[in-house]
Structures are given as structure tokens and as C-alpha cells.
Amino acid sequence: MPNFQNPTGALMPADQKKALVDLLTQHRVPLIEDDVYGELYFGVRRPAPAKSFDRQGWVMHCSSFSKNLAPGYRIGWAAAGRFAPQVERLKLTSTLSVAVPSQVAVLHFLMLRARIQQKRPRNRRAPFTPWPAASSRALPVVDDVPTSTQLARHASVSLFF
């Protein structure tokens, strides 16, 4: 787990990730990269996963929405490189069907997030301000909601805590 190892939160420097991927590729050893906490980075730019240094498909990058969006959804993904056919076959033999409504909900979230990221300047990021866990105030997220979403009739989108 090169990014945000649990429980310490350790982060492997990019040059060490590249060296690790180069070494494993040289010896033809696959790396399963678990990147479930990558989305939780509070800096301006998320640290690159080890998969970003993989040129021959030896890194299987896995992640999930279970840690950062909706724990009950149990939706994840794998960029399995050269191992994609085997991973797909194993997935099919272990689970014939997945919950379609939760997949559709995540799809809508991803589409909205992509639209927001397109409109927001790349170098601007809202500062993180912690608040009490028991707070019930609204935190404004965006003021320009795409007209193609079901939220378009609202003037803004807010997350309530």
C-alpha cells in the first residue's frame, strides 16, 4: 500500500514507487496496489499511485468507494494490466451479479464530480476547515450544477453533516 498505509498513513515517495515498480517488472513479479485511501488526500494534488510508473502491466491497481463515499455500496475496481482477463474470470466466478442501483448512484456521482472538476480552475482548491462531528450545518459544495443532473432545480448543492 504505497499511498496512506493503514493504520500509520505512511506515504511512499514517488522515486521509491518508481524503483519498486522497475524492480518488480525486471523480475516479472506482479504488484497488487491497494489504493482505497488515495481519494482522501487533503493536499492540492493527489500522490501518484505505483500504477502510474507501470509500463508493462505488472501492477494491478485496486480501489473502492467503500472507504470514501459509501461503505455500504461495496463497489470497487481494478486496473489489472496484463492480468485483466484472469481478474475478470475470477470476479465472474465469485459474484454473478452486483447491485445495479448502487452502481448507478456511483456513476451519477462520478459524472457530477467530473463536471465540477472541469469548471473549477486546476490550481484552486477550497481550504479544508474541520468542524465538530456533531454539527448539523450545511457545507456548500458547488453553486453551478449541471442542467443534466436531477439536482439542477436547486440553486446549489450542499452536504449535510
C-alpha positions in Angstrom: 0.0 0.0 0.0 2.3 2.8 -1.3 -0.3 5.6 -0.5 -1.7 6.1 3.0 -0.9 2.7 4.5 -3.3 1.8 7.3 -3.0 2.4 10.3 0.0 4.7 10.1 -1.0 6.7 7.0 2.6 6.3 5.6 3.2 7.6 2.1 5.9 6.1 -0.1 7.9 8.8 -2.1 7.4 8.8 -5.9 11.0 7.9 -6.6 10.7 4.8 -4.4 7.4 3.8 -6.0 9.1 4.0 -9.4 12.1 2.0 -8.2 9.8 -0.6 -6.7 7.8 -1.0 -10.0 11.1 -1.1 -12.0 12.5 -3.9 -9.7 9.3 -5.9 -9.8 9.0 -5.5 -13.6 12.6 -6.6 -14.1 11.9 -9.8 -12.1 8.4 -10.3 -13.6 6.7 -10.1 -10.1 3.2 -8.7 -10.0 2.3 -5.9 -7.6 -1.3 -5.6 -6.2 -1.6 -2.0 -5.2 -4.4 -1.3 -2.7 -5.2 2.4 -3.1 -8.5 2.7 -1.1 -7.4 5.8 0.8 -5.9 7.8 -2.2 -9.0 9.9 -2.6 -8.7 11.2 1.0 -5.6 13.2 0.4 -6.0 16.8 1.6 -3.2 18.4 -0.5 -3.5 20.2 -3.8 -2.5 17.1 -5.9 -3.2 13.5 -5.0 0.0 11.4 -4.8 0.6 9.3 -7.9 -0.1 5.6 -7.4 2.6 3.0 -8.3 0.4 2.1 -11.3 1.4 5.4 -12.9 5.0 4.1 -13.2 3.9 0.7 -14.7 4.6 0.4 -18.5 4.3 -3.3 -18.9 1.2 -4.2 -16.9 2.7 -5.8 -13.8 0.9 -3.5 -11.4 -2.8 -4.3 -10.5 -4.2 -1.1 -9.1 -7.3 -1.7 -6.9 -9.5 0.8 -5.1 -13.0 1.2 -3.8 -15.7 3.7 -2.9 -16.3 1.8 0.4 -13.8 4.0 2.3 -14.5 7.4 1.0 -18.1 7.6 -0.4 -20.5 4.9 0.7 -19.3 2.0 2.9 -22.5 0.0 2.2 -22.1 0.1 -1.5 -19.2 -2.3 -1.7 -18.2 -1.1 -5.2 -14.6 -1.2 -6.2 -12.4 -1.6 -9.3 -9.2 -3.0 -10.5 -6.9 -1.8 -13.3 -5.3 -5.2 -13.7 -3.0 -4.6 -16.6 -1.9 -7.9 -18.2 -3.9 -9.8 -15.6 -7.3 -8.3 -16.6 -8.7 -11.5 -18.3 -7.9 -13.6 -15.2 -9.3 -11.0 -12.8 -12.5 -10.7 -14.8 -12.9 -14.5 -14.8 -12.3 -14.7 -11.1 -14.8 -11.9 -10.5 -17.4 -13.7 -12.6 -16.9 -17.0 -10.7 -17.2 -15.4 -7.3 -20.1 -13.0 -8.0 -22.5 -13.4 -10.8 -24.3 -10.2 -10.2 -23.8 -6.8 -8.5 -26.2 -4.3 -7.1 -27.2 -2.2 -10.0 -28.8 0.7 -8.1 -25.6 1.4 -6.1 -23.6 1.3 -9.3 -25.9 3.8 -10.9 -25.6 6.1 -7.9 -21.8 6.0 -8.0 -22.0 6.6 -11.8 -24.0 9.8 -11.2 -21.6 10.9 -8.5 -18.6 10.4 -10.8 -20.3 12.3 -13.7 -21.2 15.2 -11.3 -17.6 15.2 -9.9 -16.1 15.3 -13.4 -18.3 18.2 -14.4 -17.4 20.1 -11.2 -13.7 19.5 -11.8 -13.9 20.7 -15.4 -15.4 24.0 -14.2 -13.0 24.5 -11.3 -9.6 26.0 -12.1 -6.9 23.4 -11.7 -4.8 25.5 -9.3 -7.7 26.4 -6.9 -8.7 24.2 -4.1 -11.0 25.1 -1.2 -9.2 25.1 2.1 -10.0 22.3 4.5 -11.7 23.6 7.6 -12.5 21.0 10.3 -15.8 21.3 12.1 -17.3 19.4 15.1 -18.5 15.9 14.2 -22.0 16.6 15.7 -22.5 19.7 13.6 -25.7 19.8 11.5 -24.8 22.9 9.4 -24.7 22.7 5.6 -21.4 22.8 3.8 -21.8 24.4 0.4 -20.1 22.3 -2.4 -20.9 24.0 -5.7 -23.1 26.8 -7.0 -23.2 25.7 -10.6 -24.9 22.4 -11.0 -25.0 20.8 -14.5 -28.5 21.0 -16.1 -28.3 17.3 -17.0 -28.5 16.2 -13.3 -31.5 15.7 -11.1 -30.1 18.3 -8.8 -30.4 21.1 -11.4 -33.6 22.5 -10.0 -31.7 23.5 -6.8 -29.7 26.7 -6.6 -26.8 24.9 -5.0 -25.7 21.5 -3.8 -24.8 21.0 -0.1 -23.6 18.2 2.0 -25.2 17.9 5.4 -23.4 16.6 8.5 
